[in-house]
């Protein structure tokens, strides 16, 4: 595989093929700069040999993303349209855009690759089926016929063949003009891939596929984006997530000139999740929203009301007359404008700085006003997370600016599937900023796009409401009092595309109703007012409803208005919660009421809720580096700018606490703690902590994995054993020493046993002679005396072997030993059998405090062990190849969190 290193909307097709960061209570702008890489495309032999590289072009299945009219360039047309118009099925890449009005007939067409958008923090919901009504379907010319026609025509005209000497074809006979190597893509965040070129002598089709695990997906066809401010020709970008690799191919008789594959890695930014946390989703009251309550989570019904049917059959319209044309080809239409509109407040819209926008190139252009709103989707899989959204928007902007040479991202505003709005294009969003979202129709229009693809399933209800909320606001400040099918349209009504997807397009009627409800009342969801019942107050005085514990807490802590009703907390018995403008309050009889806000609130979901229970304190600031923390029933959340918000609990939390929490060498947690099948693990800034049942907690390097084959600190190979110099080399923890089956160790043991046998015979004889006297004259030694004698013997044997050479894996004084081999030998001489490795010896006895340590106890850190000597602060250990077995200070071990282990007694 190959990984591109960095060098650097029509409707941007954002196909999310699948992959967190949270920040401080006060938002900070994202500062990450996306990496933009470019690679010249040719015919890669390796690429052609990849399984599926020559799969069928499958044009009728993958290219149903164009309108069927024939008075715009082929580059904008669907395969159905091309077949009905009797033109080749491969689009003409060199055609220029036209601003002519067209009648859309592709409302019923679908294209693959889209997933139903789930609610925030949950798994994707079932696919929502909402086909548009009134759609026309025509039978396209067969792929074989079109390929043959194209091939014959090119031969007759004597055009050049594809790059290379061998004519490559797909399984259905379409020429492969260019194909890339298999390219690696970032694993931890979404990325974008696109195609740019200068000119093409023949019709081409741009296709991309992605690899997930060991499986390749189908080849998806990308549209060409044509905008006035583009400096080259090229495709829309395709966003890739949860994939390991991508591959691109260009189908056509000859390769376009200056063809390049563009890969954008927007990267993660520490401010992304904070931007999400502080950008509240738009929520409409049921009486304002166009659908019934519950539609947000329930699958959409396939049967639409009359307004949706009307939207599905809407004819093409242009923006209404009256806007001032500035630097754009604006064609006025004939829609009637009602100039009386109530004032609608601006909904919550995330700033450009919050998602890390780069500056607009030059200065934004403005029209005198907007007369039309155009709804888009960015296309693709909808499996992105909330924290992915800022990076995706950064990636689209980077592709538009650095890949295509645009001034800025094309859309005025972007919405995500969670109901959040984000300012996209630069300029004053309250004014009529001229965008780059519909070629020929950018002046006097407001372009708003939803991240994802919505052909077979519409965006969630909350997202549709958010889009309607933004449009209502823009309409109100531009004097438009009613949304109609002439002034609230889909991209497909103005250009040759299926955007915003069949299911989404079928919802435009509902959205017009929602916009009109907002315009009628002049209220956004946050502006809702109680019904006026003052006339009956004198006769019908209602007793005020008693406030709940949650409401009292919210009022006391000035959390603002309630944004919804009180609800049960899933996974916590008896727990209640309610969302307010400045946070969410959680309550139970056991814990009382506390609220979450900012980054911690955003991260408190899923396993965090069941693992931690409810909060039991307010958020506490002033920690190291400006961090914050908050306690819960079974653990705590910690946040810092560099690590985001993560929770810890249980044994690992206790170990971390013993090391000084954020003030200690471990620092802040960088992942959530995970316990499973007698094992726990959590990554911190300074180490990876691993707990195993029966073995305790061990520190490992924060980098890399904890796979088998970890080497001993004292292993040969040029590394200095721990404690061998003043800096101790900061050696990582290890998994043990040499084999327990050491030949010299066995030989020495047999000799020792032989000596013991001889000695035992002599001792027996002496004992027999004095047995009678001993029984009368001597009392048996006490247990304390036996332990003291054993300790003294251990120290004696430890001293007796000073100077024995250090040998990694050794276990005897004859051939040398390592640290655990030395302790095993000395203790074995005194009747105590120790296991072979340091990690095993760590649990051979009882852990005690340093102040209670005595001579003969063991002192341990991961990868090293010694015997505490009779001299305060010193130990006997196997040393190193430089010192050999020695007596030295163990202070360096204390600095690494040493444990004292008592085996004697």
Beta strands, then each sheet from edge to edge (+ up, - down):
strand 1: 2-3
strand 2: 35-40
strand 3: 176-179
strand 4: 183-184
strand 5: 191-197
strand 6: 204-212
strand 7: 215-216
strand 8: 220-222
strand 9: 233-234
strand 10: 238-240
strand 11: 245-252
strand 12: 260-265
strand 13: 372-377
strand 14: 413-415
strand 15: 421-423
strand 16: 445-450
strand 17: 488-490
strand 18: 567-568
strand 19: 576-580
strand 20: 583-588
strand 21: 592-596
strand 22: 628-632
strand 23: 635-640
strand 24: 644-649
strand 25: 674-676
strand 26: 679-683
strand 27: 688-692
strand 28: 696-700
strand 29: 811-812
strand 30: 816-817
strand 31: 846-848
strand 32: 858-861
strand 33: 864-868
strand 34: 874-877
strand 35: 886-889
strand 36: 899-902
sheet 1: 1+ 4+ 11- 3+
sheet 2: 1+ 4+ 11- 6+ 7-
sheet 3: 1+ 4+ 11- 6+ 8-
sheet 4: 2+ 12- 5+ 9-
sheet 5: 2+ 12- 5+ 10-
sheet 6: 15+ 14- 16- 13- 17-
sheet 7: 18+ 19- 20+ 21-
sheet 8: 22+ 23- 24+
sheet 9: 25+ 26- 27+ 28-
sheet 10: 29+ 30-
sheet 11: 31+ 36- 32+ 33- 34+ 35-
end
